[in-house]
Amino acid sequence: MIFIQLLLAHILTDFVLQTKKAVLEKQTKQEKSLFLYIHAFLAGFLSYLLLRDWDAWLVPVGISISHFFIDLWKLKKKNDNLTYFLLDQFFHIVILCMSYLFLTNQFTLLEDYIITVLESERFLAVIVAYLIIIFPIGFIVGKATQRWHNEILKDQKEPLSLQNAGRYIGIFERVLVLTFILTNHFSAIGFLIAAKSILRFADKNDASARKQTEYVLIGTLMSFSITIIIGLLIRQFFL
């Protein structure tokens, strides 16, 4: 409950109550922006109100101060891209987690829990499985379908797709497939394959389009097959 209250305060501060005007002023004036100080104060103030633990004022103060410096760090970056946004939110969540542990006196329990998790064969097997399907499998599928990719490129004047789009689509697909297998939702895999098949077969009925469709489906089925095998092995031996 405490963490949910802290998270709610953060969401209200960063997304609900922060206007575009305030964001633009923060980006322009940075540490000279009045909105930055109001924003940081609001993060701690809302946390204090939602927690309703009036003696624990150190936590809201810590949240306000950390929020200020995390946002200022992000504002100093020239490119406000997705990476910095995710890092910004990650740092905020870490502060919220630390605040939760402080309020519940669970720092020692956290250490024991981390050790238990790291020594868990099941946890390590699942982590290894996700790392395999995210990184090496994409490389394997790319190499295995390289000849068809080159064949299609001969007939194309423009790139086949957005830069690295296929790579990221494949990663998301494999993550979903492995998650469905580990959570015993095998039927959902069929919907993924069907959805992608329908999308690709909606292309124009020329030779080039058919080649692209076949190329994508070969890569998809190869990617899915390897991921399914890995998922079944994890279920068989570790879950």
HELIX and SHEET records of a PDB file:
HELIX    1   1 ILE A    2  ILE A   11  1                                  10    
HELIX    2   2 LEU A   12  VAL A   16  3                                   5    
HELIX    3   3 LYS A   20  LYS A   29  1                                  10    
HELIX    4   4 GLN A   30  LYS A   32  5                                   3    
HELIX    5   5 LEU A   34  LEU A   51  1                                  18    
HELIX    6   6 LEU A   58  LEU A   75  1                                  18    
HELIX    7   7 LEU A   82  THR A  104  1                                  23    
HELIX    8   8 PHE A  107  LEU A  118  1                                  12    
HELIX    9   9 GLU A  121  ILE A  134  1                                  14    
HELIX   10  10 PRO A  136  ALA A  144  1                                   9    
HELIX   11  11 GLN A  146  LYS A  154  1                                   9    
HELIX   12  12 ALA A  165  LEU A  182  1                                  18    
HELIX   13  13 SER A  187  PHE A  201  1                                  15    
HELIX   14  14 ALA A  207  PHE A  237  1                                  31    
END                                                                             
